């Protein structure tokens, strides 16, 4: 706690002594970054900070050298103290206190429902408190401080408010975000970064405006529980980017709210994936040795895939390698545009949907290697992709494609980046719509040529987000949580995979960070190498899946690994003496620690099919804890909750279909 007393130290110090205090902390921070985060140290070294610190009789001030003006409300110490207070109007609390358990997924829903019902039966006051919807920061015994859920400081700048908040409040975990990089160096004089790092075991620090960063993904990791339930955001200053970041935090926080892949699907997908690998179907096995001189058009079925966009594609057909999302193939076919590759990320076989796709049987179809076998028969050339950061039934020894989820559009874009073309064009990649009735383009799987809906699109009911438009000055775009997550997936791919690739967004939809907006009237691909030759070169990145070369079985029985998980998770959660910080730390860390302990090695991800179910069980425990305030109540709820987790897990067998 003493590491964050900088505000009191500076207040109590003589003016002549304040430069030494802040210089000492600055030097310690520079040494810390040199040793542990050299990229941050290089950033500080290479960038000129326009701000300076002026010592005053009463405290100090930060001056913007570009204007000569004080860069904050005065006096700074009073302002920082006010901002650090745990309750005031600038705080934004993000809540997602729900756990999905749809009945159509019984393998997943039954244990999750049982967890809630047993907690509610043991603590009958809990359901009424939940309905009342009042949660509080938890009082800590002894020093009058309180325990807070995870906090995101959006805009660090001087960092005095951050330091004082960490001094006066025990925080679950901290994400530090500086969208305006030129401000960052000022914080080194006031905020002890090494102290945060030691307390949390790592530093969740993001210095913008680069995209696709791993920091947000780590903070909102699928294995962590509390950031997805209740998160507090404190903007540090007024900035134009605030709505964009708030939207991103909200989407990441709510990413577990929708149950896209229940345990039922994961078990089925593992079995399907193993069958496809045994069959030796072509699997992504390499990447180009050098950038290919081609332009790839990723074509999805957003509303802006209109006559103008289709005419542009037709005019420049021979200059483009076309990656077509399955929902857009029908409209392309009707306009005489034959794609080079078709894409579908679905792993569940929907017979009615398949019958209406109108796919080309002689055009390669790119699929997840865990797709249902019926998908692989839709084309003469099925091409399979194994995604990174998902569970696999075997050790995939070849290329894992990053940033694949959550949609077919993100799959197509991720592979486009992997191919290393000169340019990627986005068409029909709207990630939103301006009218709920025009959620997709005409002539696609959802809307016919007359504009009538032919397939229900239930996601439009969740279109509550207004997001920036791709073209400045045009009407705002409505987006759904799923569309927004897909857009964030594309932005992640741009940041991680798209280095050196021009990404041009020709879609009249949501703004995609990292892509340059352009209209089809003002844009043309330019001369590139023969696109048929380029398409053949891309197809050669896939090779027949061969056991021992591209994949192999994991060692040992999956059932044995699962028994380890059943035993070790309750043991990992147990505490000898309850405290709010330790309980929440255990809830966040338990799944990843136990998974690592019980798997065969780093390539054995079989147990990962359980992560979402385990996360949902612990989410119910955590939500229940939020509605009890005293440490005595918390200790009782936590102890009983861990017992119920063990009880529910003991009732769940390892799926027989997953034994090698």
C-alpha positions as CSV (number, residue, x, y, z in Angstrom):
1,X,0.0,0.0,0.0
2,X,2.9,2.4,0.8
3,X,4.0,2.2,-2.9
4,X,1.0,4.4,-3.9
5,X,1.4,7.2,-1.3
6,X,3.0,9.6,-3.8
7,X,0.3,12.2,-3.5
8,X,0.8,12.4,0.3
9,X,4.5,12.4,-0.1
10,X,4.5,15.4,-2.5
11,X,2.0,17.3,-0.3
12,X,4.1,16.9,2.8
13,X,7.4,17.6,1.1
14,X,9.1,20.9,0.9
15,X,9.0,22.4,-2.7
16,X,12.7,21.9,-3.0
17,X,12.4,18.2,-2.3
18,X,9.6,17.4,-4.7
19,X,11.9,17.2,-7.8
20,X,14.0,14.5,-6.1
21,X,10.9,12.5,-5.1
22,X,9.4,12.4,-8.6
23,X,12.8,11.9,-10.3
24,X,13.6,8.9,-8.1
25,X,10.3,7.3,-9.1
26,X,10.8,8.1,-12.7
27,X,14.3,6.4,-12.7
28,X,12.9,3.3,-10.9
29,X,10.1,3.1,-13.5
30,X,12.6,3.4,-16.4
31,X,14.7,0.6,-14.9
32,X,11.6,-1.5,-14.4
33,X,10.6,-1.1,-18.1
34,X,14.1,-1.7,-19.3
35,X,14.2,-5.0,-17.4
36,X,10.7,-6.3,-17.9
37,X,9.0,-4.5,-20.8
38,X,11.8,-3.3,-23.2
39,X,9.3,-2.3,-25.9
40,X,7.8,0.2,-23.5
41,X,11.2,1.6,-22.6
42,X,12.1,1.9,-26.3
43,X,8.8,3.8,-26.9
44,X,9.7,6.3,-24.2
45,X,13.2,6.7,-25.6
46,X,12.1,7.2,-29.1
47,X,9.2,9.6,-28.5
48,X,9.4,13.2,-27.3
49,X,7.0,14.0,-24.5
50,X,5.5,17.5,-24.9
51,X,4.7,17.9,-21.2
52,X,6.8,19.3,-18.4
53,X,6.3,19.4,-14.7
54,X,6.3,22.7,-12.8
55,X,6.9,22.8,-9.1
56,X,4.7,25.2,-7.2
57,X,4.6,26.4,-3.6
58,X,1.6,24.2,-2.8
59,X,2.1,21.2,-5.0
60,X,3.0,21.0,-8.8
61,X,1.4,21.2,-12.2
62,X,1.8,19.5,-15.6
63,X,2.3,22.0,-18.4
64,X,1.6,21.3,-22.1
65,X,4.7,22.7,-23.9
66,X,2.8,23.1,-27.1
67,X,0.5,25.7,-25.6
68,X,2.2,26.7,-22.4
69,X,-1.1,26.0,-20.6
70,X,-1.7,23.8,-17.5
71,X,-2.9,20.5,-18.8
72,X,-5.4,19.6,-16.0
73,X,-7.9,21.1,-13.6
74,X,-6.2,22.9,-10.7
75,X,-5.0,22.2,-8.1
76,X,-3.7,18.9,-9.3
77,X,-3.6,17.2,-5.9
78,X,-7.2,18.0,-5.1
79,X,-8.3,17.0,-8.6
80,X,-6.5,13.7,-8.4
81,X,-7.9,13.0,-5.0
82,X,-11.4,13.7,-6.2
83,X,-10.9,11.5,-9.3
84,X,-9.5,8.6,-7.1
85,X,-12.6,8.5,-4.9
86,X,-14.4,5.2,-5.4
87,X,-17.8,6.8,-6.0
88,X,-18.6,9.8,-8.2
89,X,-20.2,10.6,-11.5
90,X,-17.2,9.9,-13.8
91,X,-17.2,6.1,-13.0
92,X,-18.8,3.8,-15.5
93,X,-19.8,0.4,-14.0
94,X,-20.1,-2.3,-16.6
95,X,-22.4,-5.1,-15.4
96,X,-23.0,-8.5,-17.0
97,X,-24.4,-10.5,-14.1
98,X,-26.0,-13.2,-16.2
99,X,-25.0,-16.8,-17.0
100,X,-26.5,-18.4,-20.2
101,X,-27.9,-21.9,-19.9
102,X,-30.2,-22.6,-22.8
103,X,-32.1,-25.8,-22.5
104,X,-31.3,-26.9,-26.0
105,X,-27.8,-27.6,-24.8
106,X,-28.4,-30.1,-22.0
107,X,-24.8,-31.2,-21.5
108,X,-23.9,-27.6,-20.7
109,X,-27.1,-26.3,-19.2
110,X,-27.8,-28.9,-16.6
111,X,-24.7,-28.5,-14.5
112,X,-24.9,-24.7,-14.8
113,X,-28.5,-24.6,-13.8
114,X,-27.8,-27.0,-10.9
115,X,-25.0,-24.7,-9.6
116,X,-27.4,-21.7,-9.4
117,X,-30.3,-23.8,-7.9
118,X,-28.1,-25.2,-5.2
119,X,-26.7,-21.8,-4.3
120,X,-30.2,-20.4,-4.2
121,X,-31.4,-23.2,-2.0
122,X,-28.5,-22.9,0.4
123,X,-28.9,-19.1,0.6
124,X,-32.6,-18.3,0.1
125,X,-32.0,-14.5,0.4
126,X,-29.8,-14.5,-2.7
127,X,-32.5,-14.6,-5.4
128,X,-34.3,-11.6,-3.8
129,X,-31.1,-9.6,-3.5
130,X,-30.2,-10.4,-7.1
131,X,-33.6,-9.2,-8.3
132,X,-33.1,-6.0,-6.3
133,X,-29.9,-5.5,-8.2
134,X,-27.8,-3.6,-5.6
135,X,-24.1,-4.5,-5.3
136,X,-21.5,-2.7,-3.2
137,X,-17.7,-2.4,-2.9
138,X,-16.8,-4.7,-0.1
139,X,-15.6,-3.2,3.3
140,X,-12.2,-4.6,4.3
141,X,-11.5,-5.1,8.0
142,X,-9.0,-2.9,9.9
143,X,-8.2,0.1,7.8
144,X,-11.5,1.4,6.4
145,X,-10.6,0.6,2.8
146,X,-12.9,-1.3,0.4
147,X,-12.4,-4.0,-2.1
148,X,-13.3,-3.2,-5.7
149,X,-14.0,-5.3,-8.8
150,X,-11.6,-5.0,-11.8
151,X,-10.9,-1.4,-12.8
152,X,-9.9,0.0,-16.2
153,X,-8.2,3.4,-16.0
154,X,-8.9,4.9,-19.5
155,X,-6.4,7.7,-19.8
156,X,-3.4,7.4,-17.4
157,X,-1.7,10.8,-18.1
158,X,-0.1,11.9,-14.8
159,X,-1.4,8.7,-13.0
160,X,-1.8,10.5,-9.7
161,X,-5.5,9.5,-9.5
162,X,-4.5,5.9,-10.3
163,X,-1.9,5.8,-7.5
164,X,-4.2,7.4,-5.0
165,X,-7.1,5.0,-5.9
166,X,-4.8,2.0,-5.5
167,X,-3.7,3.4,-2.1
168,X,-7.2,3.9,-0.8
169,X,-8.9,0.9,-2.4
170,X,-8.0,-2.8,-2.8
171,X,-8.7,-3.6,-6.5
172,X,-9.3,-7.0,-8.0
173,X,-7.1,-6.3,-11.0
174,X,-6.1,-3.2,-13.1
175,X,-6.1,-2.5,-16.8
176,X,-4.1,0.7,-17.6
177,X,-5.0,2.3,-21.0
178,X,-3.3,5.3,-22.5
179,X,-5.0,6.1,-25.9
180,X,-2.8,9.3,-26.4
181,X,0.8,8.0,-26.3
182,X,2.4,11.4,-25.9
183,X,0.9,11.6,-22.4
184,X,2.3,8.3,-21.1
185,X,5.7,9.4,-20.0
186,X,4.3,11.9,-17.5
187,X,2.9,9.0,-15.4
188,X,6.4,7.6,-14.7
189,X,6.9,10.5,-12.3
190,X,3.9,9.6,-10.2
191,X,2.8,5.9,-10.6
192,X,4.8,3.0,-9.4
193,X,4.5,0.5,-12.2
194,X,6.7,-2.1,-10.6
195,X,4.5,-2.1,-7.5
196,X,1.4,-2.9,-9.7
197,X,3.4,-5.6,-11.5
198,X,4.4,-7.3,-8.2
199,X,0.9,-7.1,-6.8
200,X,-0.8,-8.6,-9.9
201,X,2.0,-10.9,-11.2
202,X,1.9,-9.0,-14.5
203,X,1.1,-5.6,-15.9
204,X,-2.0,-5.0,-18.0
205,X,-0.7,-1.9,-19.8
206,X,-1.9,-0.7,-23.2
207,X,-0.4,2.4,-25.0
208,X,-2.6,3.2,-28.0
209,X,-3.5,3.6,-30.7
210,X,-2.3,0.3,-32.2
211,X,-4.9,-2.4,-32.6
212,X,-5.3,-6.2,-32.1
213,X,-3.3,-5.9,-28.9
214,X,-2.9,-8.9,-26.6
215,X,-3.4,-6.8,-23.4
216,X,-7.2,-6.5,-23.7
217,X,-7.4,-10.2,-24.6
218,X,-5.4,-11.1,-21.5
219,X,-7.4,-8.9,-19.2
220,X,-10.6,-10.3,-20.5
221,X,-9.2,-13.8,-20.9
222,X,-11.7,-16.6,-21.2
223,X,-10.2,-18.2,-18.2
224,X,-10.7,-15.1,-16.0
225,X,-14.1,-14.7,-14.4
226,X,-14.5,-11.4,-12.6
227,X,-13.8,-8.9,-15.5
228,X,-16.7,-10.5,-17.4
229,X,-19.2,-9.9,-14.6
230,X,-18.5,-6.4,-13.1
231,X,-15.9,-4.0,-14.3
232,X,-15.4,-0.3,-13.5
233,X,-14.1,2.2,-16.0
234,X,-12.6,5.6,-15.0
235,X,-11.8,8.0,-17.8
236,X,-8.8,10.2,-16.9
237,X,-9.5,13.1,-19.2
238,X,-11.8,14.1,-22.1
239,X,-10.9,12.4,-25.4
240,X,-12.6,11.7,-28.7
241,X,-11.8,8.0,-28.6
242,X,-13.7,7.4,-25.3
243,X,-16.9,5.9,-27.0
244,X,-14.8,3.6,-29.1
245,X,-12.9,2.2,-26.1
246,X,-16.0,2.0,-24.0
247,X,-17.7,0.0,-26.8
248,X,-14.7,-2.3,-27.0
249,X,-14.6,-2.9,-23.2
250,X,-18.4,-3.5,-23.2
251,X,-18.1,-6.1,-26.0
252,X,-15.2,-7.9,-24.4
253,X,-16.9,-7.9,-21.1
254,X,-20.1,-9.3,-22.5
255,X,-18.4,-11.9,-24.8
256,X,-19.5,-14.7,-22.5
257,X,-23.1,-13.5,-22.3
258,X,-24.0,-15.3,-25.4
259,X,-23.4,-19.1,-25.4
260,X,-22.0,-19.6,-28.8
261,X,-20.1,-22.8,-28.1
262,X,-21.6,-24.9,-25.3
263,X,-20.0,-28.1,-24.1
264,X,-22.4,-30.0,-26.3
265,X,-20.9,-28.3,-29.4
266,X,-17.3,-28.7,-28.3
267,X,-17.7,-32.5,-27.7
268,X,-19.3,-32.8,-31.1
269,X,-16.7,-30.7,-32.8
270,X,-13.8,-32.6,-31.3
271,X,-15.3,-35.9,-32.7
272,X,-15.9,-34.3,-36.1
273,X,-12.4,-32.8,-36.2
274,X,-10.8,-36.1,-35.4
275,X,-12.7,-37.8,-38.1
276,X,-11.7,-35.2,-40.7
277,X,-8.1,-35.5,-39.8
278,X,-8.1,-39.3,-40.0
279,X,-9.7,-38.9,-43.5
280,X,-6.6,-37.0,-44.6
281,X,-8.5,-33.9,-45.9
282,X,-6.3,-30.9,-46.9
283,X,-5.2,-28.8,-43.9
284,X,-3.6,-25.4,-43.8
285,X,0.1,-26.4,-43.4
286,X,2.3,-23.4,-44.4
287,X,2.4,-19.8,-45.3
288,X,3.9,-17.9,-48.2
289,X,7.7,-17.5,-48.0
290,X,7.3,-13.9,-49.3
291,X,4.4,-11.5,-49.8
292,X,2.3,-12.5,-52.9
293,X,1.8,-9.8,-55.6
294,X,-2.0,-10.0,-55.4
295,X,-5.1,-8.1,-54.2
296,X,-7.6,-10.2,-52.2
297,X,-11.3,-9.1,-52.0
298,X,-13.1,-10.4,-48.9
299,X,-16.8,-10.3,-49.8
300,X,-19.4,-10.7,-47.1
301,X,-23.2,-10.2,-47.3
302,X,-23.7,-6.8,-45.5
303,X,-26.2,-4.3,-46.9
304,X,-23.6,-2.4,-48.8
305,X,-23.0,-5.3,-51.2
306,X,-25.2,-3.5,-53.6
307,X,-25.3,-3.0,-57.4
308,X,-22.4,-0.6,-57.3
309,X,-20.2,-2.9,-55.3
310,X,-21.0,-5.9,-57.5
311,X,-20.4,-3.9,-60.6
312,X,-16.9,-2.9,-59.2
313,X,-16.2,-6.6,-58.5
314,X,-17.2,-7.6,-62.0
315,X,-15.2,-4.8,-63.6
316,X,-12.0,-5.8,-61.7
317,X,-12.6,-9.5,-61.6
318,X,-9.3,-10.5,-63.2
319,X,-7.3,-8.2,-60.8
320,X,-8.7,-9.8,-57.6
321,X,-8.5,-13.1,-55.8
322,X,-12.1,-13.2,-54.3
323,X,-12.7,-14.7,-50.9
324,X,-16.5,-15.1,-50.6
325,X,-18.3,-15.7,-47.3
326,X,-20.9,-18.5,-47.8
327,X,-23.9,-16.1,-47.3
328,X,-22.7,-13.9,-50.2
329,X,-22.1,-16.7,-52.8
330,X,-25.7,-16.6,-54.1
331,X,-25.7,-13.0,-55.0
332,X,-22.2,-13.2,-56.6
333,X,-23.4,-16.2,-58.7
334,X,-26.5,-14.2,-59.9
335,X,-24.2,-11.4,-61.1
336,X,-21.8,-13.8,-62.9
337,X,-19.0,-13.4,-60.4
338,X,-17.3,-16.6,-59.6
339,X,-15.2,-16.5,-56.4
340,X,-11.8,-18.1,-56.1
341,X,-12.5,-19.4,-52.6
342,X,-15.7,-19.9,-50.6
343,X,-15.7,-19.8,-46.8
344,X,-17.9,-21.2,-44.0
345,X,-17.1,-21.3,-40.3
346,X,-20.2,-23.3,-39.3
347,X,-19.6,-26.6,-37.7
348,X,-23.2,-27.5,-37.2
349,X,-24.9,-28.9,-40.3
350,X,-28.1,-27.1,-41.2
351,X,-29.7,-29.0,-44.1
352,X,-32.1,-26.2,-45.0
353,X,-29.3,-23.6,-44.9
354,X,-27.0,-25.8,-47.0
355,X,-29.7,-26.3,-49.7
356,X,-29.9,-22.5,-50.2
357,X,-26.2,-21.6,-50.1
358,X,-25.9,-22.2,-53.9
359,X,-22.1,-22.9,-53.5
360,X,-19.9,-23.8,-56.4
361,X,-19.0,-27.5,-56.2
362,X,-15.8,-26.9,-58.2
363,X,-14.6,-23.9,-56.1
364,X,-12.5,-24.7,-53.0
365,X,-14.5,-24.3,-49.7
366,X,-12.5,-23.2,-46.6
367,X,-13.8,-24.7,-43.4
368,X,-12.9,-25.3,-39.8
369,X,-11.3,-28.8,-39.6
370,X,-13.9,-29.5,-37.0
371,X,-16.8,-29.0,-39.5
372,X,-19.5,-31.6,-39.9
373,X,-18.6,-34.2,-42.6
374,X,-21.6,-33.1,-44.7
375,X,-19.9,-29.7,-45.3
376,X,-16.8,-31.3,-46.7
377,X,-18.8,-33.0,-49.4
378,X,-20.3,-29.7,-50.8
379,X,-17.2,-29.1,-52.9
380,X,-14.6,-31.1,-54.7
381,X,-11.9,-29.3,-52.8
382,X,-12.6,-28.8,-49.0
383,X,-9.7,-26.9,-47.4
384,X,-9.5,-27.2,-43.6
385,X,-8.1,-24.6,-41.1
386,X,-7.1,-25.2,-37.5
387,X,-7.7,-22.1,-35.4
388,X,-5.3,-20.9,-32.7
389,X,-6.6,-20.4,-29.1
390,X,-9.2,-23.1,-29.2
391,X,-9.4,-26.6,-27.9
392,X,-8.2,-29.5,-30.2
393,X,-8.7,-33.2,-29.7
394,X,-5.2,-33.9,-30.8
395,X,-1.9,-32.1,-31.0
396,X,-2.0,-29.9,-34.2
397,X,1.6,-29.8,-35.4
398,X,1.2,-27.5,-38.3
399,X,-0.1,-23.9,-38.9
400,X,-2.7,-22.6,-36.4
401,X,-4.5,-19.6,-37.9
402,X,-4.9,-16.6,-35.5
403,X,-8.0,-14.4,-35.2
404,X,-10.4,-16.8,-36.8
405,X,-13.4,-16.3,-34.5
406,X,-16.2,-15.5,-34.3
407,X,-17.7,-15.4,-37.9
408,X,-17.1,-16.6,-41.4
409,X,-16.0,-13.1,-42.3
410,X,-13.3,-13.2,-39.7
411,X,-12.1,-16.6,-41.0
412,X,-11.9,-15.3,-44.5
413,X,-10.1,-12.1,-43.5
414,X,-7.7,-14.0,-41.2
415,X,-6.7,-16.3,-44.1
416,X,-6.4,-13.3,-46.4
417,X,-3.9,-11.8,-44.0
418,X,-2.1,-15.1,-43.7
419,X,-1.6,-15.1,-47.5
420,X,0.4,-11.9,-47.2
421,X,-1.1,-10.0,-50.3
422,X,-0.2,-6.4,-51.1
423,X,-3.8,-5.3,-50.6
424,X,-7.1,-6.6,-49.0
425,X,-10.4,-5.0,-50.0
426,X,-13.4,-5.4,-47.8
427,X,-16.8,-5.4,-49.5
428,X,-20.1,-6.1,-47.8
429,X,-18.2,-6.3,-44.5
430,X,-20.6,-3.8,-42.9
431,X,-20.6,-5.2,-39.3
432,X,-23.9,-3.4,-38.8
433,X,-26.8,-1.7,-40.7
434,X,-28.7,1.5,-40.8
435,X,-32.2,-0.1,-40.9
436,X,-33.1,-3.2,-39.0
437,X,-35.0,-4.3,-42.1
438,X,-31.9,-4.1,-44.2
439,X,-29.6,-6.2,-42.1
440,X,-28.1,-8.0,-45.1
441,X,-27.7,-7.4,-48.8
442,X,-30.5,-8.3,-51.3
443,X,-30.1,-11.7,-52.9
444,X,-28.2,-13.2,-50.0
445,X,-29.2,-16.0,-47.7
446,X,-31.2,-13.6,-45.5
447,X,-33.0,-11.3,-47.9
448,X,-34.2,-12.1,-51.4
449,X,-33.9,-9.9,-54.6
450,X,-37.2,-8.2,-53.7
451,X,-36.0,-7.2,-50.3
452,X,-38.1,-9.7,-48.3
453,X,-36.6,-11.5,-45.4
454,X,-36.2,-15.2,-46.2
455,X,-34.4,-16.3,-43.1
456,X,-35.0,-15.0,-39.5
457,X,-32.2,-12.7,-38.3
458,X,-32.8,-12.6,-34.6
459,X,-29.6,-10.6,-33.8
460,X,-31.2,-7.4,-35.1
461,X,-33.2,-7.4,-31.9
462,X,-30.0,-6.7,-30.0
463,X,-29.0,-3.7,-32.3
464,X,-28.6,-1.2,-29.5
465,X,-25.1,0.0,-30.3
466,X,-24.5,3.1,-32.5
467,X,-21.0,2.8,-33.9
468,X,-18.9,5.2,-36.0
469,X,-19.5,4.9,-39.8
470,X,-16.8,4.0,-42.3
471,X,-17.4,7.1,-44.3
472,X,-17.2,10.4,-42.3
473,X,-20.4,12.4,-42.4
474,X,-22.7,9.5,-43.2
475,X,-25.5,8.3,-41.0
476,X,-24.4,6.3,-37.9
477,X,-24.5,2.6,-38.0
478,X,-26.4,0.2,-35.7
479,X,-24.5,-2.8,-34.6
480,X,-25.3,-6.0,-32.6
481,X,-22.9,-7.6,-30.1
482,X,-22.1,-10.4,-32.6
483,X,-21.4,-8.0,-35.4
484,X,-19.2,-5.9,-33.2
485,X,-17.3,-8.9,-32.0
486,X,-16.7,-9.8,-35.6
487,X,-15.5,-6.3,-36.4
488,X,-13.1,-6.5,-33.4
489,X,-11.9,-9.9,-34.7
490,X,-11.0,-8.2,-38.1
491,X,-9.3,-5.4,-36.2
492,X,-7.3,-8.0,-34.2
493,X,-6.2,-9.7,-37.4
494,X,-5.1,-6.3,-38.8
495,X,-3.0,-5.7,-35.7
496,X,-1.6,-9.2,-35.4
497,X,-1.4,-10.5,-39.0
498,X,-1.8,-7.5,-41.3
499,X,1.6,-5.9,-40.9
500,X,2.7,-4.5,-44.3
501,X,-0.7,-5.2,-45.9
502,X,-2.9,-2.3,-47.2
503,X,-6.5,-2.9,-45.9
504,X,-9.1,-0.9,-47.8
505,X,-12.7,-0.8,-46.6
506,X,-15.1,-0.3,-49.4
507,X,-18.1,-1.2,-47.2
508,X,-20.7,1.4,-46.3
509,X,-21.0,0.2,-42.7
510,X,-19.1,0.4,-39.5
511,X,-15.6,2.0,-39.3
512,X,-12.9,-0.7,-39.1
513,X,-9.9,0.6,-37.2
514,X,-6.7,0.0,-39.2
515,X,-8.5,-0.1,-42.6
516,X,-8.6,2.8,-44.9
517,X,-12.1,3.9,-46.0
518,X,-12.6,4.3,-49.7
519,X,-15.4,4.2,-52.2
520,X,-15.6,1.9,-55.2
521,X,-15.8,5.0,-57.5
522,X,-12.4,6.2,-56.3
523,X,-10.6,2.9,-56.0
524,X,-9.1,0.2,-58.3
525,X,-6.9,-2.8,-57.5
526,X,-4.1,-1.9,-59.9
527,X,-2.1,-4.4,-62.0
528,X,-1.1,-7.5,-60.1
529,X,0.2,-11.0,-61.1
530,X,-2.2,-13.4,-62.7
531,X,-5.0,-14.0,-60.2
532,X,-5.5,-17.7,-61.2
533,X,-1.8,-18.4,-60.5
534,X,-2.1,-16.5,-57.2
535,X,-5.2,-18.6,-56.3
536,X,-3.3,-21.8,-57.1
537,X,-0.4,-20.6,-54.9
538,X,-2.8,-20.0,-52.0
539,X,-4.4,-23.5,-52.5
540,X,-0.9,-25.0,-52.2
541,X,-0.7,-23.7,-48.6
542,X,-2.9,-26.7,-47.8
543,X,-1.7,-30.3,-47.7
544,X,-3.5,-33.6,-47.0
545,X,-3.5,-34.0,-43.2
546,X,-1.0,-36.7,-42.2
547,X,-0.8,-38.3,-38.8
548,X,2.7,-37.9,-37.4
549,X,3.5,-34.9,-39.7
550,X,0.5,-32.5,-39.3
551,X,-1.1,-34.0,-36.2
552,X,-0.7,-36.7,-33.6
553,X,-2.6,-38.1,-30.6
554,X,-2.0,-36.6,-27.2
555,X,-0.4,-38.9,-24.7
556,X,-2.5,-40.6,-22.1
557,X,-6.2,-40.9,-21.5
558,X,-8.4,-37.8,-21.7
559,X,-10.5,-39.3,-19.0
560,X,-7.5,-39.5,-16.6
561,X,-6.7,-35.8,-17.3
562,X,-10.3,-34.9,-16.5
563,X,-10.3,-36.8,-13.2
564,X,-7.3,-34.7,-12.3
565,X,-9.3,-31.5,-13.1
566,X,-12.3,-32.8,-11.1
567,X,-10.1,-33.3,-8.0
568,X,-7.8,-30.3,-8.3
569,X,-10.2,-27.4,-9.1
570,X,-11.9,-27.5,-5.7
571,X,-8.5,-27.8,-4.0
572,X,-7.2,-24.8,-5.9
573,X,-10.3,-22.7,-5.0
574,X,-10.1,-23.6,-1.2
575,X,-8.9,-20.9,1.2
576,X,-7.8,-21.3,4.8
577,X,-8.9,-17.9,5.9
578,X,-11.4,-16.0,3.7
579,X,-10.7,-12.6,2.3
580,X,-12.3,-10.8,-0.6
581,X,-9.0,-10.3,-2.5
582,X,-7.9,-13.9,-2.1
583,X,-11.3,-15.4,-3.0
584,X,-11.6,-13.3,-6.2
585,X,-7.9,-14.0,-7.1
586,X,-8.6,-17.8,-6.7
587,X,-11.8,-17.6,-8.9
588,X,-9.8,-15.8,-11.7
589,X,-6.7,-18.0,-11.5
590,X,-8.1,-21.5,-10.7
591,X,-9.2,-22.6,-14.2
592,X,-5.9,-21.8,-16.0
593,X,-3.7,-23.2,-13.2
594,X,-5.6,-26.4,-13.0
595,X,-5.8,-26.8,-16.8
596,X,-2.0,-26.4,-17.0
597,X,-1.4,-28.8,-14.2
598,X,-3.7,-31.6,-15.5
599,X,-2.9,-31.5,-19.2
600,X,-0.1,-33.7,-20.7
601,X,1.9,-30.8,-22.0
602,X,1.5,-27.4,-23.7
603,X,0.2,-29.0,-26.9
604,X,-2.6,-30.9,-25.1
605,X,-5.7,-28.8,-25.2
606,X,-8.3,-31.6,-24.7
607,X,-9.4,-30.3,-21.3
608,X,-10.1,-26.8,-22.8
609,X,-13.5,-28.0,-23.9
610,X,-14.5,-27.6,-20.2
611,X,-13.3,-24.0,-19.8
612,X,-16.6,-22.3,-20.6
613,X,-18.6,-24.7,-18.4
614,X,-16.1,-24.2,-15.5
615,X,-16.2,-20.4,-16.1
616,X,-20.0,-20.5,-15.9
617,X,-19.9,-22.5,-12.6
618,X,-17.5,-20.0,-11.1
619,X,-19.5,-17.1,-12.5
620,X,-22.5,-18.2,-10.5
621,X,-20.4,-18.4,-7.4
622,X,-18.9,-14.9,-8.0
623,X,-22.3,-13.3,-8.7
624,X,-23.7,-14.8,-5.5
625,X,-20.8,-13.4,-3.6
626,X,-21.4,-9.9,-5.0
627,X,-24.8,-9.8,-3.1
628,X,-23.2,-10.4,0.3
629,X,-21.2,-7.6,1.9
630,X,-19.6,-8.7,5.1
631,X,-16.5,-10.9,5.3
632,X,-18.4,-13.4,7.5
633,X,-21.1,-13.7,4.9
634,X,-18.6,-14.0,2.1
635,X,-16.7,-16.7,3.9
636,X,-19.8,-18.8,4.3
637,X,-21.0,-18.3,0.7
638,X,-17.5,-19.0,-0.7
639,X,-17.0,-22.2,1.3
640,X,-20.4,-23.5,0.3
641,X,-19.9,-22.5,-3.3
642,X,-16.7,-24.4,-3.6
643,X,-18.3,-27.4,-2.1
644,X,-21.2,-27.2,-4.7
645,X,-18.7,-26.8,-7.6
646,X,-17.0,-30.0,-6.5
647,X,-20.3,-31.7,-6.2
648,X,-21.5,-30.7,-9.7
649,X,-18.2,-31.6,-11.3
650,X,-18.2,-35.0,-9.7
651,X,-21.5,-35.7,-11.4
652,X,-20.1,-35.0,-14.9
653,X,-18.4,-37.8,-16.8
654,X,-15.7,-37.5,-19.5
655,X,-17.5,-37.9,-22.9
656,X,-17.0,-41.4,-24.2
657,X,-16.7,-40.1,-27.8
658,X,-13.5,-38.3,-27.0
659,X,-11.4,-41.3,-26.1
660,X,-8.8,-41.9,-28.8
